[in-house]
Amino acid sequence: MVKTSLSDQRGSSPTTTTAPDDGHGRPRRGGRASLVYDGACAFCRRWIERVRRWDRRARLDLVPYQAPDLEQRFPQVSRDACRQRMHLVDEAGTVFAGAAAGREVLRRLPGGWLWALPLRLPGALALADPIYGWITRRWGPVPRRNGGPAISGSASARAARAGALTSTLSARYLWAKLRGLVAPRHRRAAIMDAYHLRSAEQVVELMGNMKGLVMKLGQIMSFVSDDVPEQYRTVLRQLQTASPPMHFALARGVIEAELRAPLPELFAAIDEEPMAAASIGQVHRARLRSGEDVVVKVQYPGVDQAIRADLTGMTLVNTLLGMMSPGLDAAAVGAELRARLGEELDYDREASNQRAFAELYDGHPFIRIPAVFPAHSSARVLTQQFAGGHGYEWLLAQPPAYQQRIAEILFRFVFGSIFRFHLFNADPHPGNYRFHADGAVTFLDFGCVKHFPAEMVADWMEIVRAHLRGDKAAFGRQAVRLGFLRPDSDVSLDAYFESVGYFYEPFAHDRDFTFTPEYNAQSFRVMFDRSHPVYGEVQRQLNLPPDFVLVNRLQWGLNSILTQLHATANWHRIVREYLYGDPPSTELGRQSAAFRAAWRAART
């Protein structure tokens, strides 16, 4: 039986009452009440923030309708009704909906009785309700189509939305600067902080609603570079798991159409509220009729057109990159991005990738890959084992020893997968990891997986070995062989060798190394800043071989997470295990080596 999140009274109409006067013709201030609103609605969230500031006496309990215990706390209202309009429940259990709820909120705020007076006029609520509905549809959550989000697949429409926000942010920035000119000195920093926070919220709303590559960019910005202001990174972290979701009715339609069966025949139970909503799809917890606990990833309708529109827009980006970096084969880079990112739309391919990783790490002591259920999966629906565990914020609150263990596991998973199995998962943002109390890590999302030819991996390992032993000539030959340098390139080999040294610094020498924000920022600028006074010309003349396009995404994503964990280890010895076959240098390495020996023995 499918779980439902609606109360038994979802067909009932909310009731309203007339508030008594205070004896002077003014409405009496109401007592405590609970306001249920749409936590995914941009307009509602902005309004609620203002209410929080005004409600100095804390008369209002503010509850998003997405709260899992909503039905238990307020049996008078349905989740479906609260999704459409805000509801206020007073101490007596009376329910007010829409504009009537807004009037009751105003009555409970200091001086709010005056603002509420127009809503007490005859016919005022009937007039205000459609206006309120239009505002929330216009500036609220994702535009709705048949009960779900309408994701624009037009390149021009998506560019127009981004351009409109850019204009808004620019105007607000100028206004903040003007306010700062006349404000007292001690208020200027607060004015700019407020500007950045509000702008970050708008950026997140846009990225979360547009989905696709725009949202993926936001996910990367949330953790990769400390050059992104903290206000933005803090708000952007919401995009890792909590973007605006689609209505369950739409998700149900996708599931039933893809799996060609009614939902009750497919699952014994399924949660209507998603566990997470990401850039391409959202995830619902469920239980199969055979009893297994699973999660069901459902692709947003229209997101495929949105991503193709974003990729189409990359043609101009590729042209500009080619102008800035004459050595770059921009067409090849663009083709690789289109191929890999386009593959993320195919859940059949993702299921195949995930099964490959699950086989390689089947029974591993600290690396877990959820099993896939092919009978309940398709090109747009992916059903897999429920992983449990905790998210990234939980990890950041754990003791340093636990964080160091996790850092080494992430490092080993990345380099072990590449150098031993010639494949890697190129989507390393923190929302794709689940951390367990026993010290294991579950890895999720295998939509963007790169498979390398054995010869290319051998050349890659050799260029790293050449750099570690200081052999510039061999390093140069391998750079040409891999495609970083053209055979006739006039790039200074000494400068190129030195610039790569920043990238290899964590494992270049036999000693402990700590990933710090300073190191991450410095190596990022050396490798990518084309205006760098020493290495800028090198970066302008270098090529980025197609096989390495997403390696940068993986490497800088991993480095940024290790930086946040202040990861410390002798990375040199760990890397030597993969480059030279050295014996394991840590306890995790010994456990992994024992597992791998048993794994091979069981398959020979």
KOLLO-278916 format. One record per residue (C-alpha): residue in one letter; residue number from 1; x, y, z. Coordinates in steps of 0.02 Angstrom, whole numbers. Layout:
KOLLO-278916
[A NUM [X Y Z]]
...
***
This chain:
KOLLO-278916
[M 1 [0 0 0]]
[V 2 [71 169 -49]]
[K 3 [104 283 99]]
[T 4 [11 447 91]]
[S 5 [56 609 175]]
[L 6 [-119 682 169]]
[S 7 [-232 688 321]]
[D 8 [-404 606 326]]
[Q 9 [-485 777 313]]
[R 10 [-401 835 153]]
[G 11 [-569 866 71]]
[S 12 [-632 979 210]]
[S 13 [-636 1168 193]]
[P 14 [-542 1278 315]]
[T 15 [-651 1379 431]]
[T 16 [-631 1559 481]]
[T 17 [-694 1662 625]]
[T 18 [-713 1846 659]]
[A 19 [-594 1911 791]]
[P 20 [-669 2010 936]]
[D 21 [-631 2194 960]]
[D 22 [-523 2261 1101]]
[G 23 [-661 2381 1156]]
[H 24 [-595 2527 1050]]
[G 25 [-647 2464 879]]
[R 26 [-479 2383 846]]
[P 27 [-464 2193 831]]
[R 28 [-391 2111 983]]
[R 29 [-215 2044 962]]
[G 30 [-227 1857 939]]
[G 31 [-143 1730 1051]]
[R 32 [-14 1603 997]]
[A 33 [-41 1519 829]]
[S 34 [49 1409 702]]
[L 35 [76 1467 525]]
[V 36 [101 1328 396]]
[Y 37 [186 1389 237]]
[D 38 [276 1323 83]]
[G 39 [460 1309 126]]
[A 40 [503 1291 -60]]
[C 41 [415 1453 -108]]
[A 42 [534 1599 -131]]
[F 43 [401 1731 -96]]
[C 44 [340 1638 59]]
[R 45 [515 1621 129]]
[R 46 [550 1807 108]]
[W 47 [385 1851 190]]
[I 48 [417 1730 334]]
[E 49 [589 1807 365]]
[R 50 [505 1976 387]]
[V 51 [376 1901 503]]
[R 52 [515 1826 610]]
[R 53 [594 1999 628]]
[W 54 [429 2082 674]]
[D 55 [366 1946 791]]
[R 56 [462 2005 943]]
[R 57 [343 1921 1065]]
[A 58 [356 1754 976]]
[R 59 [168 1734 953]]
[L 60 [189 1631 794]]
[D 61 [256 1456 771]]
[L 62 [318 1450 589]]
[V 63 [306 1277 510]]
[P 64 [346 1231 328]]
[Y 65 [217 1111 258]]
[Q 66 [362 995 211]]
[A 67 [387 955 397]]
[P 68 [373 764 414]]
[D 69 [261 774 570]]
[L 70 [139 900 496]]
[E 71 [-13 783 498]]
[Q 72 [17 732 679]]
[R 73 [30 912 737]]
[F 74 [-113 983 634]]
[P 75 [-245 853 590]]
[Q 76 [-363 997 543]]
[V 77 [-269 1032 381]]
[S 78 [-201 929 237]]
[R 79 [-25 938 168]]
[D 80 [-98 957 -7]]
[A 81 [-199 1110 45]]
[C 82 [-47 1188 130]]
[R 83 [52 1161 -29]]
[Q 84 [-71 1276 -118]]
[R 85 [-100 1411 14]]
[M 86 [-28 1454 184]]
[H 87 [-134 1405 334]]
[L 88 [-142 1474 511]]
[V 89 [-205 1369 656]]
[D 90 [-245 1467 815]]
[E 91 [-248 1408 996]]
[A 92 [-431 1358 980]]
[G 93 [-394 1249 828]]
[T 94 [-479 1368 707]]
[V 95 [-402 1363 533]]
[F 96 [-374 1514 421]]
[A 97 [-316 1493 241]]
[G 98 [-237 1607 110]]
[A 99 [-269 1792 134]]
[A 100 [-366 1757 294]]
[A 101 [-210 1676 365]]
[G 102 [-111 1830 314]]
[R 103 [-235 1941 405]]
[E 104 [-218 1836 563]]
[V 105 [-29 1847 552]]
[L 106 [-36 2036 541]]
[R 107 [-152 2046 692]]
[R 108 [-19 1960 797]]
[L 109 [123 2077 751]]
[P 110 [165 2243 837]]
[G 111 [58 2375 752]]
[G 112 [-8 2245 632]]
[W 113 [-190 2279 673]]
[L 114 [-177 2434 562]]
[W 115 [-111 2334 414]]
[A 116 [-247 2204 441]]
[L 117 [-390 2332 434]]
[P 118 [-411 2328 242]]
[L 119 [-433 2139 250]]
[R 120 [-582 2161 368]]
[L 121 [-682 2257 238]]
[P 122 [-827 2165 153]]
[G 123 [-764 2063 5]]
[A 124 [-581 2103 43]]
[L 125 [-529 1921 70]]
[A 126 [-616 1864 -89]]
[L 127 [-517 1995 -185]]
[A 128 [-352 1965 -94]]
[D 129 [-349 1775 -116]]
[P 130 [-324 1772 -306]]
[I 131 [-196 1912 -292]]
[Y 132 [-100 1812 -161]]
[G 133 [-110 1658 -273]]
[W 134 [-43 1754 -422]]
[I 135 [103 1823 -320]]
[T 136 [156 1652 -256]]
[R 137 [144 1578 -430]]
[R 138 [241 1723 -507]]
[W 139 [380 1738 -376]]
[G 140 [362 1577 -282]]
[P 141 [420 1400 -318]]
[V 142 [460 1317 -484]]
[P 143 [328 1360 -614]]
[R 144 [197 1222 -610]]
[R 145 [134 1115 -753]]
[N 146 [7 978 -715]]
[G 147 [50 983 -532]]
[G 148 [238 980 -555]]
[P 149 [384 1093 -598]]
[A 150 [394 1159 -774]]
[I 151 [579 1161 -815]]
[S 152 [613 1271 -965]]
[G 153 [704 1182 -1105]]
[S 154 [729 1337 -1210]]
[A 155 [907 1403 -1215]]
[S 156 [844 1581 -1241]]
[A 157 [719 1569 -1098]]
[R 158 [851 1500 -979]]
[A 159 [974 1635 -1031]]
[A 160 [839 1767 -1006]]
[R 161 [805 1708 -828]]
[A 162 [990 1713 -786]]
[G 163 [1008 1884 -867]]
[A 164 [859 1954 -772]]
[L 165 [935 1899 -607]]
[T 166 [1103 1974 -654]]
[S 167 [1019 2142 -686]]
[T 168 [926 2132 -520]]
[L 169 [1085 2091 -424]]
[S 170 [1181 2231 -509]]
[A 171 [1047 2359 -466]]
[R 172 [1039 2299 -286]]
[Y 173 [1229 2308 -274]]
[L 174 [1229 2490 -329]]
[W 175 [1091 2529 -204]]
[A 176 [1188 2444 -64]]
[K 177 [1343 2545 -109]]
[L 178 [1242 2707 -109]]
[R 179 [1169 2663 61]]
[G 180 [1344 2630 124]]
[L 181 [1401 2803 72]]
[V 182 [1275 2889 186]]
[A 183 [1266 2758 325]]
[P 184 [1370 2769 484]]
[R 185 [1536 2679 470]]
[H 186 [1484 2540 591]]
[R 187 [1332 2500 481]]
[R 188 [1421 2483 314]]
[A 189 [1480 2305 337]]
[A 190 [1306 2250 392]]
[I 191 [1229 2329 236]]
[M 192 [1346 2234 120]]
[D 193 [1323 2072 219]]
[A 194 [1135 2090 198]]
[Y 195 [1159 2120 11]]
[H 196 [1266 1964 -9]]
[L 197 [1148 1855 92]]
[R 198 [994 1911 -4]]
[S 199 [1084 1894 -170]]
[A 200 [1143 1719 -123]]
[E 201 [965 1668 -82]]
[Q 202 [906 1730 -253]]
[V 203 [1047 1639 -342]]
[V 204 [1002 1478 -253]]
[E 205 [818 1500 -297]]
[L 206 [861 1524 -480]]
[M 207 [984 1378 -488]]
[G 208 [870 1263 -390]]
[N 209 [721 1301 -500]]
[M 210 [814 1292 -666]]
[K 211 [893 1123 -623]]
[G 212 [1014 1046 -749]]
[L 213 [1190 1113 -773]]
[V 214 [1148 1279 -692]]
[M 215 [1112 1190 -528]]
[K 216 [1265 1078 -547]]
[L 217 [1370 1236 -559]]
[G 218 [1293 1295 -395]]
[Q 219 [1334 1129 -311]]
[I 220 [1516 1144 -364]]
[M 221 [1527 1326 -308]]
[S 222 [1461 1276 -136]]
[F 223 [1622 1185 -89]]
[V 224 [1760 1197 -219]]
[S 225 [1834 1371 -196]]
[D 226 [1857 1483 -45]]
[D 227 [1859 1628 -168]]
[V 228 [1668 1614 -168]]
[P 229 [1607 1723 -22]]
[E 230 [1554 1626 132]]
[Q 231 [1376 1695 125]]
[Y 232 [1355 1618 -48]]
[R 233 [1438 1452 -6]]
[T 234 [1329 1432 150]]
[V 235 [1167 1459 53]]
[L 236 [1227 1364 -101]]
[R 237 [1254 1209 7]]
[Q 238 [1064 1189 5]]
[L 239 [1081 1135 -177]]
[Q 240 [1176 978 -128]]
[T 241 [1017 892 -68]]
[A 242 [874 1016 -49]]
[S 243 [824 1104 -209]]
[P 244 [638 1138 -241]]
[P 245 [557 968 -275]]
[M 246 [424 919 -401]]
[H 247 [249 873 -343]]
[F 248 [230 689 -303]]
[A 249 [88 672 -429]]
[L 250 [213 712 -566]]
[A 251 [344 593 -495]]
[R 252 [213 457 -484]]
[G 253 [168 485 -666]]
[V 254 [349 464 -719]]
[I 255 [370 304 -616]]
[E 256 [211 223 -682]]
[A 257 [246 272 -863]]
[E 258 [426 212 -857]]
[L 259 [396 49 -762]]
[R 260 [229 15 -850]]
[A 261 [131 -29 -694]]
[P 262 [25 57 -561]]
[L 263 [123 115 -410]]
[P 264 [40 -8 -286]]
[E 265 [97 -152 -395]]
[L 266 [276 -90 -393]]
[F 267 [303 -40 -211]]
[A 268 [229 -90 -44]]
[A 269 [256 89 16]]
[I 270 [332 250 -48]]
[D 271 [356 419 36]]
[E 272 [275 562 -56]]
[E 273 [398 690 12]]
[P 274 [570 667 -68]]
[M 275 [724 630 38]]
[A 276 [826 740 -78]]
[A 277 [801 843 -235]]
[A 278 [953 866 -348]]
[S 279 [996 939 -517]]
[I 280 [922 802 -628]]
[G 281 [801 707 -517]]
[Q 282 [734 683 -342]]
[V 283 [741 534 -225]]
[H 284 [597 451 -131]]
[R 285 [615 319 3]]
[A 286 [512 162 -31]]
[R 287 [491 -22 9]]
[L 288 [476 -158 -123]]
[R 289 [336 -283 -114]]
[S 290 [471 -413 -78]]
[G 291 [519 -315 79]]
[E 292 [682 -227 32]]
[D 293 [705 -46 88]]
[V 294 [751 56 -66]]
[V 295 [762 232 -134]]
[V 296 [685 281 -301]]
[K 297 [770 416 -404]]
[V 298 [648 498 -525]]
[Q 299 [706 612 -665]]
[Y 300 [620 782 -682]]
[P 301 [514 793 -840]]
[G 302 [594 918 -957]]
[V 303 [766 916 -875]]
[D 304 [839 830 -1029]]
[Q 305 [789 977 -1139]]
[A 306 [856 1097 -1007]]
[I 307 [1027 1014 -1004]]
[R 308 [1036 1008 -1193]]
[A 309 [992 1193 -1196]]
[D 310 [1131 1228 -1072]]
[L 311 [1253 1125 -1175]]
[T 312 [1201 1219 -1331]]
[G 313 [1242 1380 -1242]]
[M 314 [1417 1313 -1210]]
[T 315 [1463 1341 -1393]]
[L 316 [1495 1524 -1355]]
[V 317 [1590 1476 -1197]]
[N 318 [1701 1359 -1299]]
[T 319 [1736 1498 -1424]]
[L 320 [1788 1617 -1285]]
[L 321 [1897 1484 -1205]]
[G 322 [1982 1455 -1371]]
[M 323 [2019 1642 -1386]]
[M 324 [2090 1651 -1209]]
[S 325 [2189 1489 -1225]]
[P 326 [2260 1467 -1400]]
[G 327 [2331 1297 -1354]]
[L 328 [2162 1228 -1303]]
[D 329 [2064 1115 -1420]]
[A 330 [1898 1194 -1367]]
[A 331 [1793 1088 -1486]]
[A 332 [1860 926 -1412]]
[V 333 [1832 989 -1235]]
[G 334 [1653 1038 -1278]]
[A 335 [1619 869 -1360]]
[E 336 [1682 777 -1206]]
[L 337 [1574 881 -1089]]
[R 338 [1421 853 -1197]]
[A 339 [1452 666 -1203]]
[R 340 [1483 642 -1016]]
[L 341 [1349 761 -953]]
[G 342 [1224 695 -1079]]
[E 343 [1254 520 -1009]]
[E 344 [1192 579 -838]]
[L 345 [1017 587 -912]]
[D 346 [1018 399 -947]]
[Y 347 [977 305 -787]]
[D 348 [1000 138 -877]]
[R 349 [1182 186 -905]]
[E 350 [1197 247 -725]]
[A 351 [1130 81 -663]]
[S 352 [1261 -10 -767]]
[N 353 [1399 102 -697]]
[Q 354 [1338 75 -520]]
[R 355 [1334 -115 -542]]
[A 356 [1514 -108 -605]]
[F 357 [1571 -13 -450]]
[A 358 [1467 -124 -336]]
[E 359 [1553 -279 -407]]
[L 360 [1727 -204 -384]]
[Y 361 [1691 -158 -202]]
[D 362 [1575 -301 -155]]
[G 363 [1612 -342 28]]
[H 364 [1741 -202 50]]
[P 365 [1775 -161 234]]
[F 366 [1743 26 220]]
[I 367 [1680 68 44]]
[R 368 [1496 31 6]]
[I 369 [1400 43 -158]]
[P 370 [1211 18 -152]]
[A 371 [1139 -125 -254]]
[V 372 [1027 -83 -402]]
[F 373 [857 -164 -433]]
[P 374 [846 -178 -624]]
[A 375 [663 -234 -627]]
[H 376 [616 -69 -545]]
[S 377 [731 41 -649]]
[S 378 [726 119 -822]]
[A 379 [801 262 -921]]
[R 380 [717 390 -806]]
[V 381 [688 291 -644]]
[L 382 [826 212 -539]]
[T 383 [786 102 -388]]
[Q 384 [928 56 -273]]
[Q 385 [963 -9 -99]]
[F 386 [928 114 43]]
[A 387 [1098 168 110]]
[G 388 [1056 251 276]]
[G 389 [1200 343 359]]
[H 390 [1227 529 384]]
[G 391 [1258 680 274]]
[Y 392 [1407 796 255]]
[E 393 [1354 919 391]]
[W 394 [1354 774 514]]
[L 395 [1531 729 460]]
[L 396 [1592 906 493]]
[A 397 [1531 891 673]]
[Q 398 [1625 728 708]]
[P 399 [1791 710 803]]
[P 400 [1951 744 704]]
[A 401 [2005 561 708]]
[Y 402 [1845 508 621]]
[Q 403 [1862 647 492]]
[Q 404 [2041 594 454]]
[R 405 [1982 415 425]]
[I 406 [1848 475 305]]
[A 407 [1974 586 213]]
[E 408 [2088 437 181]]
[I 409 [1940 331 122]]
[L 410 [1888 464 -4]]
[F 411 [2068 481 -65]]
[R 412 [2089 293 -84]]
[F 413 [1922 273 -173]]
[V 414 [1968 403 -304]]
[F 415 [2147 350 -341]]
[G 416 [2113 165 -319]]
[S 417 [1969 170 -442]]
[I 418 [2072 265 -571]]
[F 419 [2240 179 -564]]
[R 420 [2181 2 -526]]
[F 421 [2015 -9 -617]]
[H 422 [2032 131 -748]]
[L 423 [1868 217 -705]]
[F 424 [1806 351 -589]]
[N 425 [1648 437 -533]]
[A 426 [1661 619 -586]]
[D 427 [1529 696 -472]]
[P 428 [1617 718 -304]]
[H 429 [1506 846 -217]]
[P 430 [1471 807 -32]]
[G 431 [1288 766 -60]]
[N 432 [1343 605 -147]]
[Y 433 [1420 528 9]]
[R 434 [1338 446 159]]
[F 435 [1442 424 316]]
[H 436 [1415 284 441]]
[A 437 [1452 270 627]]
[D 438 [1561 116 595]]
[G 439 [1680 221 489]]
[A 440 [1621 164 318]]
[V 441 [1567 276 173]]
[T 442 [1428 243 47]]
[F 443 [1457 319 -124]]
[L 444 [1306 376 -225]]
[D 445 [1266 443 -399]]
[F 446 [1358 356 -540]]
[G 447 [1281 452 -683]]
[C 448 [1444 534 -736]]
[V 449 [1574 396 -743]]
[K 450 [1728 399 -854]]
[H 451 [1808 237 -917]]
[F 452 [1992 254 -967]]
[P 453 [2089 148 -1092]]
[A 454 [2228 49 -1005]]
[E 455 [2362 130 -1114]]
[M 456 [2305 305 -1065]]
[V 457 [2310 261 -879]]
[A 458 [2486 190 -900]]
[D 459 [2542 354 -981]]
[W 460 [2457 453 -842]]
[M 461 [2546 354 -706]]
[E 462 [2712 378 -796]]
[I 463 [2697 568 -807]]
[V 464 [2665 572 -619]]
[R 465 [2814 458 -586]]
[A 466 [2924 566 -699]]
[H 467 [2878 722 -600]]
[L 468 [2906 638 -431]]
[R 469 [3082 586 -481]]
[G 470 [3121 757 -558]]
[D 471 [3143 693 -737]]
[K 472 [3089 845 -839]]
[A 473 [3131 767 -1008]]
[A 474 [3023 614 -976]]
[F 475 [2888 727 -904]]
[G 476 [2888 830 -1064]]
[R 477 [2877 676 -1175]]
[Q 478 [2728 610 -1077]]
[A 479 [2644 781 -1082]]
[V 480 [2653 775 -1272]]
[R 481 [2597 593 -1277]]
[L 482 [2445 630 -1168]]
[G 483 [2401 786 -1267]]
[F 484 [2437 924 -1141]]
[L 485 [2572 995 -1256]]
[R 486 [2581 1001 -1445]]
[P 487 [2741 926 -1518]]
[D 488 [2791 1098 -1584]]
[S 489 [2740 1192 -1426]]
[D 490 [2856 1332 -1368]]
[V 491 [2792 1323 -1187]]
[S 492 [2933 1336 -1059]]
[L 493 [2953 1157 -995]]
[D 494 [3032 1222 -835]]
[A 495 [2882 1336 -799]]
[Y 496 [2758 1198 -841]]
[F 497 [2851 1073 -731]]
[E 498 [2849 1197 -586]]
[S 499 [2664 1237 -606]]
[V 500 [2617 1053 -599]]
[G 501 [2722 1040 -442]]
[Y 502 [2591 1140 -348]]
[F 503 [2461 1013 -400]]
[Y 504 [2569 866 -344]]
[E 505 [2628 950 -184]]
[P 506 [2522 844 -64]]
[F 507 [2608 682 -117]]
[A 508 [2773 746 -190]]
[H 509 [2878 710 -34]]
[D 510 [2888 574 98]]
[R 511 [2809 671 242]]
[D 512 [2640 715 316]]
[F 513 [2544 849 222]]
[T 514 [2388 945 278]]
[F 515 [2263 1011 150]]
[T 516 [2235 1193 197]]
[P 517 [2130 1332 119]]
[E 518 [2292 1424 78]]
[Y 519 [2362 1277 -19]]
[N 520 [2198 1247 -110]]
[A 521 [2181 1429 -162]]
[Q 522 [2364 1444 -216]]
[S 523 [2365 1284 -320]]
[F 524 [2197 1331 -398]]
[R 525 [2265 1499 -456]]
[V 526 [2427 1424 -521]]
[M 527 [2334 1295 -624]]
[F 528 [2191 1402 -688]]
[D 529 [2231 1588 -672]]
[R 530 [2282 1642 -847]]
[S 531 [2333 1812 -780]]
[H 532 [2460 1736 -659]]
[P 533 [2624 1833 -675]]
[V 534 [2731 1675 -683]]
[Y 535 [2621 1533 -747]]
[G 536 [2484 1626 -840]]
[E 537 [2568 1606 -1010]]
[V 538 [2590 1419 -978]]
[Q 539 [2404 1398 -944]]
[R 540 [2359 1496 -1100]]
[Q 541 [2465 1382 -1209]]
[L 542 [2417 1215 -1131]]
[N 543 [2286 1099 -1201]]
[L 544 [2162 1001 -1095]]
[P 545 [2146 826 -1169]]
[P 546 [1965 764 -1175]]
[D 547 [2005 619 -1058]]
[F 548 [2056 744 -924]]
[V 549 [1909 866 -938]]
[L 550 [1814 788 -793]]
[V 551 [1970 737 -698]]
[N 552 [1989 919 -648]]
[R 553 [1810 921 -585]]
[L 554 [1847 766 -481]]
[Q 555 [2018 821 -418]]
[W 556 [1967 995 -363]]
[G 557 [1808 929 -286]]
[L 558 [1908 802 -185]]
[N 559 [2041 930 -137]]
[S 560 [1907 1050 -75]]
[I 561 [1827 917 36]]
[L 562 [1999 866 104]]
[T 563 [2031 1050 140]]
[Q 564 [1871 1068 240]]
[L 565 [1922 913 340]]
[H 566 [2101 979 363]]
[A 567 [2152 807 303]]
[T 568 [2327 757 359]]
[A 569 [2421 601 305]]
[N 570 [2577 541 217]]
[W 571 [2491 548 48]]
[H 572 [2658 511 -37]]
[R 573 [2662 335 32]]
[I 574 [2479 305 -8]]
[V 575 [2504 361 -189]]
[R 576 [2657 249 -205]]
[E 577 [2544 100 -170]]
[Y 578 [2457 137 -336]]
[L 579 [2604 202 -438]]
[Y 580 [2737 77 -386]]
[G 581 [2645 -64 -299]]
[D 582 [2723 -23 -130]]
[P 583 [2654 -115 22]]
[P 584 [2511 -29 117]]
[S 585 [2568 113 230]]
[T 586 [2413 131 340]]
[E 587 [2288 18 428]]
[L 588 [2154 62 300]]
[G 589 [2276 17 163]]
[R 590 [2310 -153 243]]
[Q 591 [2123 -188 260]]
[S 592 [2095 -139 79]]
[A 593 [2241 -247 18]]
[A 594 [2176 -399 113]]
[F 595 [2003 -372 39]]
[R 596 [2072 -355 -138]]
[A 597 [2174 -516 -122]]
[A 598 [2020 -611 -62]]
[W 599 [1914 -530 -198]]
[R 600 [2034 -588 -334]]
[A 601 [2050 -762 -261]]
[A 602 [1861 -782 -260]]
[R 603 [1853 -740 -445]]
[T 604 [1994 -848 -512]]
***
